[in-house]
């Protein structure tokens, strides 16, 4: 929001430059940064003007009743403005929940009354969740290994067979992480790979693999047997995926950058399973990326609709007859989800919908996703 980076990258860079910070200090910094970004519009409204980051920080600490040094206290004139505007700001949703007008209008248009609950949920801090790597350990054993190191975990329940919820900490320096025993992955994100119904020995394509969070989960579900081809337009993400694969003990992953439409055409009818985790607005993960509120725009939403439709239409040709694909997003908007799938099925008579699910962020407290499983007919 301030430097042009996304908040998580800016915080990560700050921590790398200040390695003397302990776990408590890191947690305080992260909580403060995300809190200020999450409610930027609300704090700006209370102060009564478009303001700089210095005043936003002071306002945040004042409202949180944090003990701060004198140089971080607010001038009395701002205290008067806050007291005057607090009641009004707390009664207007787009101010209270701190989102742009256009985003509030879009949420009401697409999600109606559900938008209130969703928006409030998406303004809560994100849970810190890991996925146990079944190629190296089981969840219960991992929980005990972490406990032996003084790291307590919670099991989010039977719907999440590989997930553990931890308190937020610098887990990336942990020996268990470095040894590939687990990956950091939201609990609801862990529902997508199993939805593809992969089996050991299959040929599977993850066509929008990125850095490979879901790819690694697929490889574990395949018991590291078969072929998992990971595609992406960004070669540097595939480089990161190769490093992560090595750490996780995965040997079945092949990577290939998408350089043109020829990359896709050469793979027509070549896979048993296909994951299309398409680019999206990311509205389902706002609690994790609150600065997306201020980076997204109506024109981006329109552009992403076109990209999603193109990917589903073109990339689906890589699936063999009788095979299955999953179209997935981290959005909660029907225009990116059900409507995209419906339009595709109307245009392509070779596919049929097997099952779809919207995973709402206000149900379990994890991120929001959509997934639809389609089958290619045998013709």
C-alpha positions in Angstrom: 0.0 0.0 0.0 2.8 2.4 0.9 5.9 1.0 -1.0 4.0 -0.5 -3.9 4.5 -4.0 -2.6 1.7 -6.2 -1.2 1.6 -6.1 2.6 2.9 -9.6 3.1 5.9 -9.0 0.9 6.7 -5.7 2.6 6.4 -7.2 6.1 8.6 -10.2 5.0 11.2 -7.8 3.6 11.2 -5.7 6.8 11.7 -8.9 8.9 14.6 -10.0 6.8 16.2 -6.6 7.2 15.6 -6.7 11.0 16.5 -10.2 12.0 17.0 -9.1 15.6 13.2 -8.9 16.1 11.9 -11.7 18.3 8.6 -13.6 17.8 6.6 -11.2 20.0 8.0 -8.1 18.1 7.3 -9.7 14.8 3.7 -10.5 15.8 3.2 -7.0 17.0 4.6 -5.5 13.8 2.5 -7.8 11.5 -0.7 -7.2 13.5 -0.2 -3.4 13.4 0.6 -3.3 9.7 -2.3 -5.5 8.7 -4.7 -3.7 11.1 -3.9 -0.3 9.6 -4.2 -1.5 6.0 -7.4 -3.4 6.8 -9.2 -0.4 8.2 -7.5 2.4 6.2 -10.7 4.0 5.0 -12.3 3.9 8.5 -9.3 5.6 10.1 -9.1 8.2 7.4 -12.8 9.0 7.9 -12.3 9.4 11.6 -9.4 11.8 11.1 -11.6 13.8 8.8 -9.2 14.1 5.9 -7.0 12.2 3.4 -4.0 11.7 5.5 -0.5 10.2 5.6 0.7 7.0 7.1 2.0 8.7 10.2 -1.5 9.9 11.2 -3.0 6.5 10.4 -0.5 4.8 12.7 -1.2 7.2 15.5 -5.0 6.7 15.0 -4.6 2.9 15.0 -2.7 2.9 18.3 -5.1 5.4 19.9 -8.2 3.3 19.1 -6.4 0.1 20.2 -5.6 1.8 23.6 -2.0 0.9 23.0 0.6 2.4 25.2 2.9 4.5 22.9 5.7 7.0 23.3 4.8 10.7 23.3 5.9 11.1 19.7 3.2 8.7 18.6 0.3 10.4 20.4 -2.3 12.3 18.4 -2.8 16.0 18.4 -5.9 17.0 20.4 -7.6 18.4 17.2 -7.6 14.9 15.8 -9.0 13.4 19.0 -12.0 15.8 18.6 -12.4 14.7 15.0 -12.3 11.0 15.9 -14.9 11.4 18.7 -17.2 13.4 16.4 -17.0 10.9 13.5 -16.9 7.6 15.4 -20.6 7.0 15.6 -21.3 7.9 11.9 -18.4 5.8 10.7 -19.5 2.8 12.7 -22.9 2.8 11.1 -22.0 3.0 7.4 -20.9 -0.5 6.1 -18.4 0.7 3.5 -16.7 3.0 6.0 -16.9 0.6 9.0 -15.6 -2.4 7.0 -13.3 -0.1 5.1 -13.8 -0.9 1.4 -14.1 1.2 -1.7 -17.6 2.2 -2.9 -17.4 0.2 -6.1 -16.4 -3.0 -4.1 -19.3 -2.6 -1.7 -21.7 -2.1 -4.7 -20.4 -5.2 -6.4 -20.7 -7.3 -3.3 -24.3 -6.3 -2.7 -25.1 -6.8 -6.4 -23.6 -10.3 -6.5 -24.1 -11.6 -2.9 -27.0 -9.6 -1.6 -27.7 -10.0 2.1 -24.8 -12.5 2.6 -22.3 -9.7 1.8 -22.6 -8.2 5.3 -21.5 -11.4 7.0 -18.8 -12.2 4.4 -17.3 -8.7 4.6 -17.1 -8.7 8.4 -15.5 -12.2 8.3 -12.9 -11.0 5.7 -11.8 -8.2 8.0 -10.7 -10.7 10.7 -7.1 -11.7 11.0 -6.1 -14.7 9.0 -5.4 -18.0 10.7 -1.9 -19.5 10.4 -2.4 -23.0 9.0 0.0 -25.7 7.9 -0.5 -28.8 5.8 1.4 -31.9 6.9 3.3 -33.6 4.1 2.0 -37.2 4.0 5.1 -38.2 2.0 7.2 -37.6 5.1 4.9 -37.7 8.2 1.3 -37.9 9.5 -0.5 -35.0 11.0 -0.7 -36.5 14.6 3.0 -37.2 14.5 3.8 -33.7 13.2 1.7 -32.2 16.0 3.7 -34.1 18.6 7.0 -33.1 17.0 6.0 -29.5 17.0 4.8 -29.8 20.6 8.3 -31.2 21.6 9.7 -27.9 20.3 7.2 -25.8 22.3 4.9 -25.1 19.3 1.3 -25.9 20.1 -1.2 -26.7 17.4 -5.0 -27.2 17.0 -6.7 -29.7 14.8 -9.5 -27.8 12.8 -11.5 -31.0 12.4 -12.2 -34.1 10.3 -12.9 -32.1 7.1 -9.2 -31.1 7.1 -7.2 -34.3 7.4 -3.8 -32.7 6.9 -4.3 -29.3 8.5 -3.0 -27.9 11.8 -3.6 -24.3 13.1 -0.6 -22.7 14.8 -0.1 -19.4 16.5 1.7 -17.0 14.2 5.4 -17.3 14.4 8.6 -17.5 12.3 8.0 -21.1 11.3 10.2 -20.9 8.2 13.4 -21.3 10.2 12.1 -24.5 11.9 14.0 -27.7 11.1 10.8 -29.6 10.4 9.8 -27.0 7.7 13.3 -27.1 6.2 13.0 -30.9 6.1 9.8 -30.8 4.2 7.5 -32.1 6.9 4.9 -29.4 6.2 3.9 -26.5 4.0 2.0 -23.3 5.0 -1.4 -23.5 3.4 -4.9 -22.3 4.4 -7.2 -25.0 5.6 -9.9 -24.3 2.9 -7.2 -24.2 0.2 -6.3 -27.8 1.3 -9.8 -28.9 0.1 -9.1 -28.2 -3.6 -6.5 -30.8 -4.4 -8.6 -33.7 -3.0 -11.6 -32.5 -5.0 -9.7 -33.3 -8.2 -9.9 -37.0 -7.3 -6.4 -37.9 -8.3 -4.9 -41.4 -8.0 -1.3 -42.8 -7.9 0.0 -43.4 -11.4 -2.1 -40.8 -13.2 -0.9 -38.1 -15.6 -2.1 -34.8 -14.0 -1.6 -31.2 -15.1 -1.7 -28.2 -12.8 -2.1 -25.5 -15.5 -1.8 -22.4 -13.3 0.6 -23.8 -10.8 2.3 -20.6 -9.5 4.7 -21.5 -6.8 3.0 -24.9 -6.3 1.1 -25.0 -3.1 -1.6 -27.1 -4.6 0.8 -28.9 -6.8 2.7 -30.3 -3.8 -0.6 -31.4 -2.2 -1.6 -33.2 -5.5 1.8 -35.0 -5.5 1.3 -36.2 -1.9 -2.2 -37.4 -2.8 -0.7 -39.3 -5.8 1.8 -40.9 -3.4 4.5 -39.5 -5.5 3.7 -41.9 -8.3 2.7 -40.9 -11.9 3.4 -37.6 -13.6 2.4 -34.1 -12.5 3.1 -31.4 -15.1 3.1 -27.9 -13.6 2.5 -25.0 -16.0 2.6 -21.3 -15.5 3.3 -18.1 -17.5 5.8 -16.9 -14.8 9.0 -18.9 -15.0 10.3 -17.6 -11.7 7.3 -19.2 -9.9 8.2 -22.5 -11.4 11.8 -22.1 -10.2 10.4 -21.7 -6.7 8.2 -24.7 -7.2 11.2 -26.9 -8.1 12.9 -25.8 -4.9 9.8 -26.6 -2.8 9.4 -30.0 -4.5 13.0 -30.9 -3.6 12.4 -30.0 0.1 9.1 -31.9 0.1 10.6 -35.1 -1.3 8.5 -34.9 -4.5 10.0 -36.4 -7.6 7.1 -36.6 -10.0 6.8 -32.9 -10.8 7.8 -31.6 -14.2 7.6 -27.8 -14.9 7.0 -26.0 -18.1 6.5 -22.3 -18.7 3.6 -21.3 -20.9 5.3 -19.3 -23.7 2.4 -19.2 -26.1 -0.8 -21.0 -27.0 1.3 -23.6 -28.7 2.4 -24.9 -25.2 -1.2 -25.7 -24.5 -2.0 -27.1 -28.0 0.9 -29.6 -27.8 -0.8 -31.0 -24.6 -4.3 -31.6 -26.1 -6.0 -34.7 -24.7 -2.9 -35.7 -22.7 -3.9 -35.8 -19.1 -6.3 -37.8 -16.8 -6.8 -34.9 -14.4 -6.5 -31.1 -14.9 -6.4 -28.4 -12.2 -7.3 -24.9 -13.4 -6.7 -22.7 -10.4 -7.3 -19.5 -12.4 -6.3 -15.9 -11.7 -9.1 -14.1 -9.9 -10.0 -11.0 -7.8 -8.9 -12.7 -4.6 -11.9 -11.4 -2.7 -12.1 -14.7 -0.8 -8.6 -14.1 0.7 -9.0 -10.4 1.7 -8.2 -11.2 5.3 -4.8 -12.5 4.1 -4.2 -9.7 1.6 -6.2 -6.7 2.9 -4.3 -4.3 0.7 -6.0 -5.9 -2.3 -9.0 -3.6 -1.4 -6.9 -0.7 -2.5 -5.2 -2.3 -5.5 -8.2 -3.9 -7.2 -10.4 -1.9 -9.6 -13.6 -2.4 -11.6 -11.6 -2.6 -14.8 -9.4 -5.4 -13.3 -12.6 -7.4 -12.4 -13.8 -7.0 -16.0 -10.4 -8.1 -17.4 -10.1 -11.1 -15.1 -13.6 -12.4 -16.3 -12.2 -12.5 -19.8 -9.0 -14.2 -18.8 -10.9 -16.9 -16.8 -13.2 -17.7 -19.7 -10.2 -18.0 -22.0 -8.3 -20.3 -19.7 -11.3 -22.6 -19.2 -12.1 -22.7 -22.9 -8.5 -23.3 -24.1 -6.9 -25.2 -21.3 -9.7 -27.7 -21.0 -8.6 -29.2 -24.3 -5.6 -30.8 -22.5 -8.0 -33.2 -20.8 -8.5 -36.7 -22.1 -12.1 -38.0 -22.8 -13.3 -39.5 -19.5 -11.0 -37.3 -17.5 -11.9 -34.7 -14.9 -10.9 -31.1 -14.4 -11.4 -28.7 -11.5 -12.0 -25.0 -12.1 -11.0 -23.2 -8.9 -10.7 -19.6 -7.6 -10.1 -17.8 -4.4 -13.0 -15.5 -5.1 -16.5 -15.6 -3.7 -18.2 -13.7 -6.6 -20.6 -15.8 -8.7 -19.5 -13.8 -11.8 -16.0 -15.5 -11.4 -17.4 -18.8 -10.4 -20.8 -20.4 -11.2 -21.4 -18.0 -14.1 -18.0 -18.8 -15.7 -18.7 -22.6 -15.4 -22.3 -22.2 -16.7 -21.1 -20.2 -19.7 -18.5 -22.7 -20.5 -20.9 -25.6 -20.3 -23.3 -23.9 -22.6 -20.6 -23.3 -25.2 -18.9 -26.7 -24.9 -21.2 -29.7 -25.1 -18.3 -32.1 -24.4 -18.2 -31.4 -20.7 -20.7 -31.9 -17.9 -20.7 -30.6 -14.3 -20.1 -33.3 -11.7 -20.0 -31.2 -8.5 -19.4 -27.6 -7.4 -18.9 -26.0 -4.0 -18.5 -22.5 -2.7 -16.4 -22.5 0.5 -17.5 -19.4 2.4 -15.0 -17.6 4.6 -17.7 -16.8 7.3 -18.3 -20.5 8.0 -15.1 -21.9 9.5 -13.0 -18.8 9.7 -10.6 -19.8 6.9 -10.3 -18.4 3.4 -13.0 -18.3 0.7 -12.8 -20.5 -2.4 -14.9 -21.9 -5.2 -14.4 -25.2 -7.0 -16.2 -27.0 -9.7 -15.4 -30.5 -11.0 -16.2 -31.2 -14.6 -16.0 -34.5 -16.6 -15.1 -34.7 -20.3 -17.4 -36.9 -22.1 -16.2 -40.0 -23.9 -16.6 -38.8 -27.5 
